Amino acid sequence: MDTSEKAFYRHVALTSDAPMGISISHAEGPFFYSTENRRYIDFISGIAVSTLGHRHPAVVEALRKQLDKHLHVMVYGEFIQKPQADFAGLIASVMPESLDRIYFVNSGTEANEGALKLAKKHTGRTRLIAFRDSYHGDTHGSLSVTGRDVYRDPYLPLLPDVHFFDFNDDAVLEAINTETAAVIMEPIQGEGGIIPSDPEWLKKVRAACTEAGVCLIFDEIQSGFGRTGDLFAFMGYNVVPDILTIAKAMGGGMPVGGIVSSSRIFESFMYNPPLNHVTTFGGHPMSCAAGYAALKFTLDNNLPERAHHIEKKIRKGLALEGVQEIRGKGAMLGMVLESFEMTKFVVEKCLDSGLLLGWTLHSNTLVRLAPPLIIEDDILDEAIVIIQEAVSSYGK
């Protein structure tokens, strides 16, 4: 065990008693490499972060250029910084007219924290509606609207006045009323098992929110930036939220998140009192420079369409005995297997063969399939063959 490995196990605060423990040497494109120079295909994109693969040239070049100019100079929102302004303008240019401003933060959970505050401040209400099996992050506010008791119970009491309903169930419609500040949801539940929302149900939720003056918050932290076959999943549903939260793939591998909403709603953060929501490192110039380069490459190369191509190849290649279902959209897919034992076997067998898969937090039988959108067909085919061999070898 070298010095870094010793320090990892001795001094890095771990979140499980059995970390994967692969010692990383470097990463490039759809691959990462261990210090033993073993190549792995990253088929989960760092959990939906590395949509452009690792160290994409456009992102690396943008970082180098910004590094020669400046790093942090002032807390968010006070100085005009070109990387922030340019990135905000590019994001606004691809959004519906009502989503014309962005508040930059550091992460997805911080985006959801800010979105909840924004909805409460704008409406003057406190009641929140969320959904079972949802996942919005692990800070207190985000955890309060995450629909999984096993993660919530150790930290109770959380935010009061949060009400949970089943996803895709009309029962929520009667609960959306003039006492409600926000309905928060993932258009496609990620950690809950890659569950797309029903298009007609989503439209009914939108209509109920509009009628009651409720902020509809879409958490697209995992589904954004082309992964579902649309630039953002809500675009494929033709349902526009009042507030959108984004992160993960947003920075091309750099940490950044955002809250996107209207100028009218964002006024709530400017008054009574001013500066009532601030962030020190949100919209860091390095992250915004990287994010601008990543989004521009995504748009210029129509990567959402590439996600459709990836989906077709995966669905065709994994129509196997033992695979109960492939669900999801684009390159945000879940492979449902027959049992926990089979799932564990397949994931471990694939890792042994140089392919990184993952489970979602809420399911013991669903395997996350979320390759980089830049993955070439020969590497995609190689990954599919590895999965085919792992599935067919279970129980033999």
C-alpha positions as CSV (number, residue, x, y, z in Angstrom):
1,M,0.0,0.0,0.0
2,D,1.6,3.3,-1.1
3,T,1.4,6.6,0.8
4,S,-1.7,7.9,-1.0
5,E,-3.6,4.7,-0.3
6,K,-2.6,4.7,3.4
7,A,-3.7,8.4,3.7
8,F,-7.0,7.6,2.0
9,Y,-7.9,4.8,4.4
10,R,-6.5,6.6,7.5
11,H,-7.4,10.3,7.0
12,V,-10.1,10.7,4.3
13,A,-13.6,10.6,5.9
14,L,-15.3,7.7,4.2
15,T,-19.0,7.3,3.5
16,S,-19.1,3.5,3.4
17,D,-17.2,0.7,5.1
18,A,-16.3,-0.9,1.8
19,P,-15.1,1.8,-0.7
20,M,-14.2,0.5,-4.2
21,G,-10.6,1.5,-3.5
22,I,-9.4,1.8,-7.1
23,S,-6.3,4.0,-7.0
24,I,-6.6,6.5,-9.9
25,S,-3.6,7.4,-12.1
26,H,-5.3,9.4,-14.9
27,A,-8.4,9.6,-17.0
28,E,-9.1,10.4,-20.6
29,G,-12.2,10.3,-22.7
30,P,-14.5,7.4,-21.7
31,F,-11.7,5.8,-19.7
32,F,-10.0,6.1,-16.3
33,Y,-6.8,4.2,-15.4
34,S,-5.6,2.8,-12.1
35,T,-2.1,3.2,-10.7
36,E,-1.5,-0.4,-11.9
37,N,-2.2,0.9,-15.4
38,R,-5.5,-1.0,-15.7
39,R,-8.0,0.6,-18.1
40,Y,-11.6,0.9,-17.1
41,I,-14.6,2.0,-19.3
42,D,-16.5,4.6,-17.2
43,F,-20.1,3.6,-17.9
44,I,-21.6,5.8,-15.2
45,S,-19.7,9.0,-16.1
46,G,-18.7,9.8,-12.6
47,I,-22.5,9.6,-11.7
48,A,-23.7,11.6,-14.7
49,V,-20.9,14.2,-14.4
50,S,-18.5,13.3,-17.3
51,T,-21.0,13.7,-20.2
52,L,-18.1,14.8,-22.3
53,G,-15.8,12.1,-20.9
54,H,-12.7,12.9,-18.8
55,R,-10.5,15.8,-19.6
56,H,-12.3,16.9,-22.7
57,P,-9.9,19.1,-24.8
58,A,-12.3,22.0,-25.0
59,V,-12.7,22.0,-21.3
60,V,-9.0,21.7,-20.6
61,E,-8.2,24.5,-22.9
62,A,-10.8,26.8,-21.3
63,L,-9.3,26.1,-17.9
64,R,-5.8,26.8,-19.0
65,K,-6.8,30.2,-20.5
66,Q,-8.8,31.2,-17.4
67,L,-5.9,30.1,-15.1
68,D,-3.8,32.8,-16.7
69,K,-6.4,35.5,-15.9
70,H,-7.8,35.1,-12.4
71,L,-9.2,32.7,-9.8
72,H,-11.6,33.8,-7.1
73,V,-11.8,37.6,-6.7
74,M,-15.0,38.3,-4.8
75,V,-18.1,36.6,-3.4
76,Y,-20.8,35.8,-5.9
77,G,-22.8,38.6,-7.6
78,E,-20.6,41.7,-6.8
79,F,-18.0,41.8,-9.6
80,I,-18.6,41.4,-13.3
81,Q,-16.6,38.3,-14.2
82,K,-16.6,37.4,-17.9
83,P,-16.7,33.6,-17.3
84,Q,-19.8,33.9,-15.2
85,A,-21.6,36.4,-17.4
86,D,-20.8,34.5,-20.6
87,F,-21.9,31.2,-19.2
88,A,-25.1,32.7,-17.8
89,G,-25.9,34.2,-21.2
90,L,-25.3,30.9,-23.0
91,I,-27.5,29.0,-20.6
92,A,-30.3,31.6,-20.9
93,S,-30.0,31.4,-24.7
94,V,-31.1,27.7,-24.7
95,M,-33.9,28.1,-22.1
96,P,-37.5,29.1,-22.5
97,E,-38.1,32.8,-22.2
98,S,-39.4,32.5,-18.6
99,L,-36.1,31.0,-17.4
100,D,-33.9,34.0,-18.1
101,R,-31.6,34.2,-15.1
102,I,-29.2,31.8,-13.3
103,Y,-27.8,31.8,-9.8
104,F,-24.5,30.0,-9.7
105,V,-23.7,27.7,-6.8
106,N,-21.2,24.9,-6.1
107,S,-23.2,21.7,-6.3
108,G,-26.6,20.1,-6.9
109,T,-27.7,19.9,-3.3
110,E,-26.8,23.6,-2.8
111,A,-28.9,24.4,-5.9
112,N,-31.9,22.6,-4.3
113,E,-31.4,24.4,-1.0
114,G,-31.5,27.7,-2.8
115,A,-34.4,26.7,-4.9
116,L,-36.5,25.8,-1.8
117,K,-35.6,29.1,-0.2
118,L,-36.4,31.0,-3.4
119,A,-39.9,29.4,-3.6
120,K,-40.7,30.1,0.0
121,K,-39.5,33.7,-0.2
122,H,-41.3,34.3,-3.5
123,T,-44.7,32.8,-2.4
124,G,-44.6,33.7,1.2
125,R,-45.6,30.2,2.0
126,T,-43.9,27.3,3.7
127,R,-45.7,24.1,2.6
128,L,-43.6,21.8,0.3
129,I,-44.6,18.8,-1.7
130,A,-42.2,16.1,-2.8
131,F,-42.3,12.5,-3.9
132,R,-41.4,9.1,-2.5
133,D,-38.2,7.5,-3.8
134,S,-36.9,11.0,-4.9
135,Y,-33.4,12.1,-4.3
136,H,-32.4,15.8,-4.0
137,G,-29.2,15.7,-2.0
138,D,-27.9,15.2,1.5
139,T,-27.9,18.6,3.1
140,H,-30.7,19.3,5.6
141,G,-33.1,21.1,3.3
142,S,-32.5,18.8,0.3
143,L,-32.8,15.8,2.5
144,S,-36.1,17.1,3.9
145,V,-37.6,16.7,0.4
146,T,-35.9,13.4,-0.4
147,G,-38.4,10.6,-0.4
148,R,-36.4,7.8,1.3
149,D,-36.9,7.3,5.0
150,V,-33.7,5.2,5.4
151,Y,-31.6,8.3,4.6
152,R,-33.9,10.8,6.4
153,D,-34.6,9.1,9.7
154,P,-31.1,9.5,11.3
155,Y,-31.4,13.2,10.9
156,L,-34.9,14.0,12.1
157,P,-36.4,16.5,12.7
158,L,-35.8,18.0,9.3
159,L,-37.8,20.8,7.6
160,P,-41.5,20.8,8.8
161,D,-44.5,21.0,6.5
162,V,-43.1,18.6,3.8
163,H,-45.7,16.2,2.3
164,F,-44.8,13.2,0.2
165,F,-46.8,11.6,-2.6
166,D,-46.3,8.7,-5.0
167,F,-44.6,9.6,-8.2
168,N,-47.0,9.6,-11.3
169,D,-50.0,9.4,-9.0
170,D,-52.9,11.9,-9.4
171,A,-53.4,12.0,-5.6
172,V,-50.9,14.8,-5.4
173,L,-53.1,17.1,-7.5
174,E,-55.6,17.8,-4.8
175,A,-52.8,18.6,-2.4
176,I,-51.4,21.4,-4.5
177,N,-53.2,24.4,-3.0
178,T,-52.7,28.1,-2.0
179,E,-50.8,27.1,1.1
180,T,-48.1,25.4,-1.0
181,A,-44.9,27.1,-1.7
182,A,-43.4,24.5,-4.1
183,V,-43.6,21.1,-5.7
184,I,-40.2,19.7,-6.2
185,M,-39.5,16.7,-8.4
186,E,-37.1,15.1,-10.8
187,P,-38.8,14.8,-14.3
188,I,-37.0,11.4,-14.4
189,Q,-36.3,10.0,-11.0
190,G,-32.6,9.0,-10.9
191,E,-31.6,7.3,-7.7
192,G,-35.2,6.1,-7.3
193,G,-34.7,3.7,-10.2
194,I,-34.6,5.7,-13.4
195,I,-38.4,6.3,-13.5
196,P,-39.6,8.7,-16.1
197,S,-42.7,10.8,-15.3
198,D,-45.9,10.2,-17.2
199,P,-46.2,13.0,-19.7
200,E,-49.9,13.6,-19.1
201,W,-49.5,13.5,-15.3
202,L,-46.6,16.0,-15.5
203,K,-48.9,18.4,-17.4
204,K,-51.6,18.1,-14.8
205,V,-49.1,18.9,-12.1
206,R,-48.0,21.9,-14.0
207,A,-51.6,23.1,-14.4
208,A,-52.3,22.6,-10.7
209,C,-49.2,24.6,-9.7
210,T,-50.1,27.4,-12.1
211,E,-53.7,27.6,-10.8
212,A,-52.6,27.8,-7.1
213,G,-49.6,30.1,-7.7
214,V,-47.2,27.3,-6.6
215,C,-43.6,27.2,-7.8
216,L,-42.9,24.0,-9.7
217,I,-39.2,23.0,-9.2
218,F,-37.6,20.6,-11.6
219,D,-34.4,18.9,-10.3
220,E,-32.5,18.2,-13.4
221,I,-29.1,17.7,-11.7
222,Q,-28.7,14.2,-13.1
223,S,-30.8,14.4,-16.2
224,G,-29.5,17.7,-17.7
225,F,-27.1,18.7,-20.4
226,G,-28.2,16.2,-23.1
227,R,-28.2,13.0,-21.1
228,T,-31.9,12.1,-21.8
229,G,-31.9,12.9,-25.5
230,D,-33.1,16.5,-24.9
231,L,-30.8,19.2,-23.6
232,F,-33.0,19.1,-20.5
233,A,-35.6,16.5,-19.8
234,F,-38.4,19.0,-19.3
235,M,-38.0,20.0,-23.0
236,G,-38.9,16.6,-24.1
237,Y,-42.1,16.8,-22.0
238,N,-42.9,20.3,-23.2
239,V,-43.6,21.3,-19.5
240,V,-41.7,24.3,-18.2
241,P,-40.9,24.6,-14.5
242,D,-40.8,27.9,-12.5
243,I,-37.4,27.0,-11.1
244,L,-34.8,24.6,-12.5
245,T,-31.9,23.2,-10.6
246,I,-28.8,21.9,-12.5
247,A,-25.3,20.6,-11.7
248,K,-23.3,17.4,-12.4
249,A,-22.5,17.6,-16.1
250,M,-22.8,21.4,-16.0
251,G,-19.1,22.0,-15.4
252,G,-17.5,19.5,-17.8
253,G,-15.9,17.8,-14.8
254,M,-15.5,21.0,-12.6
255,P,-17.8,21.6,-9.6
256,V,-20.6,24.0,-10.3
257,G,-24.4,24.1,-10.0
258,G,-27.2,26.5,-10.7
259,I,-30.7,27.7,-10.0
260,V,-32.5,28.9,-13.2
261,S,-35.7,30.9,-12.9
262,S,-37.3,34.2,-14.0
263,S,-36.2,37.7,-13.2
264,R,-39.5,38.2,-11.4
265,I,-39.0,35.3,-9.1
266,F,-35.3,36.1,-8.5
267,E,-36.3,39.5,-7.2
268,S,-37.1,37.8,-4.0
269,F,-33.4,37.3,-3.3
270,M,-32.6,41.1,-3.7
271,Y,-34.9,42.6,-1.1
272,N,-36.1,42.3,2.5
273,P,-33.2,42.0,3.2
274,P,-30.8,42.4,0.4
275,L,-28.1,39.7,0.2
276,N,-30.5,37.3,1.8
277,H,-29.0,34.4,-0.1
278,V,-25.2,34.4,-0.8
279,T,-22.5,32.0,-1.8
280,T,-18.7,32.6,-1.6
281,F,-17.4,30.2,-4.3
282,G,-20.6,29.8,-6.4
283,G,-19.9,30.5,-10.0
284,H,-16.1,30.2,-9.6
285,P,-14.4,31.5,-12.7
286,M,-12.6,28.3,-13.4
287,S,-15.9,26.3,-13.2
288,C,-17.8,28.8,-15.3
289,A,-15.1,28.8,-18.0
290,A,-15.2,25.0,-18.1
291,G,-19.0,25.0,-18.1
292,Y,-19.2,27.4,-21.0
293,A,-16.8,25.3,-23.1
294,A,-18.7,22.1,-22.2
295,L,-22.1,23.5,-23.0
296,K,-20.9,25.0,-26.3
297,F,-19.4,21.7,-27.4
298,T,-22.6,19.9,-26.4
299,L,-24.6,22.3,-28.5
300,D,-22.2,22.5,-31.5
301,N,-22.0,18.7,-31.7
302,N,-25.7,17.9,-31.0
303,L,-24.8,15.5,-28.2
304,P,-28.5,15.1,-27.1
305,E,-29.0,13.3,-30.5
306,R,-26.0,11.1,-29.7
307,A,-27.8,10.1,-26.5
308,H,-30.7,8.7,-28.6
309,H,-28.1,6.6,-30.6
310,I,-26.6,5.3,-27.4
311,E,-30.0,4.3,-26.1
312,K,-30.9,2.3,-29.3
313,K,-27.6,0.4,-29.2
314,I,-28.0,-0.5,-25.5
315,R,-31.6,-1.5,-25.7
316,K,-30.8,-3.8,-28.7
317,G,-27.6,-5.2,-27.2
318,L,-29.1,-5.9,-23.8
319,A,-32.3,-7.6,-24.9
320,L,-31.2,-10.7,-23.0
321,E,-32.6,-13.5,-20.8
322,G,-32.2,-12.3,-17.3
323,V,-32.6,-8.6,-18.1
324,Q,-36.2,-7.8,-17.1
325,E,-36.2,-4.3,-18.4
326,I,-34.2,-1.4,-19.7
327,R,-35.9,1.8,-18.6
328,G,-35.2,5.5,-18.9
329,K,-34.4,7.9,-21.8
330,G,-31.3,8.6,-23.8
331,A,-28.1,7.7,-22.0
332,M,-29.9,7.9,-18.6
333,L,-30.9,4.2,-18.4
334,G,-31.4,1.5,-15.8
335,M,-31.0,-2.2,-16.4
336,V,-33.3,-4.2,-14.2
337,L,-32.1,-7.7,-13.3
338,E,-33.8,-10.6,-11.6
339,S,-32.4,-10.4,-8.1
340,F,-30.0,-8.7,-5.7
341,E,-27.6,-11.6,-6.0
342,M,-27.6,-11.4,-9.8
343,T,-27.1,-7.6,-9.7
344,K,-24.2,-7.9,-7.4
345,F,-22.6,-10.6,-9.5
346,V,-23.0,-8.7,-12.8
347,V,-21.6,-5.4,-11.4
348,E,-18.6,-7.2,-9.9
349,K,-18.0,-9.3,-13.0
350,C,-18.1,-6.3,-15.2
351,L,-15.6,-4.4,-13.0
352,D,-13.3,-7.4,-13.2
353,S,-13.6,-7.1,-16.9
354,G,-12.7,-3.4,-17.0
355,L,-16.2,-1.9,-17.1
356,L,-17.5,0.3,-14.3
357,L,-21.3,0.1,-13.6
358,G,-23.2,1.2,-10.6
359,W,-26.3,0.7,-8.5
360,T,-28.7,3.4,-7.7
361,L,-29.2,4.3,-4.1
362,H,-32.8,3.0,-3.8
363,S,-32.7,-0.3,-5.7
364,N,-30.9,-3.6,-5.3
365,T,-31.8,-4.9,-8.8
366,L,-31.3,-1.9,-11.0
367,V,-27.9,-1.2,-12.6
368,R,-27.1,2.4,-13.8
369,L,-26.1,2.7,-17.4
370,A,-24.9,6.3,-18.1
371,P,-22.0,6.4,-20.4
372,P,-20.3,9.6,-21.7
373,L,-22.1,11.0,-24.7
374,I,-18.8,11.2,-26.5
375,I,-18.2,7.4,-26.3
376,E,-17.4,6.0,-29.7
377,D,-19.3,3.0,-31.1
378,D,-16.5,0.5,-30.8
379,I,-16.1,1.3,-27.1
380,L,-19.8,1.2,-26.6
381,D,-20.0,-2.2,-28.3
382,E,-17.1,-3.4,-26.1
383,A,-19.0,-2.4,-23.0
384,I,-22.2,-4.1,-24.2
385,V,-20.4,-7.3,-24.9
386,I,-18.9,-7.3,-21.4
387,I,-22.4,-6.9,-19.9
388,Q,-23.8,-9.6,-22.1
389,E,-21.1,-12.0,-21.0
390,A,-21.6,-11.1,-17.3
391,V,-25.4,-11.6,-17.5
392,S,-25.1,-14.9,-19.4
393,S,-22.5,-16.3,-17.0
394,Y,-24.6,-15.7,-13.8
395,G,-25.4,-19.0,-12.1
396,K,-23.1,-21.1,-14.3
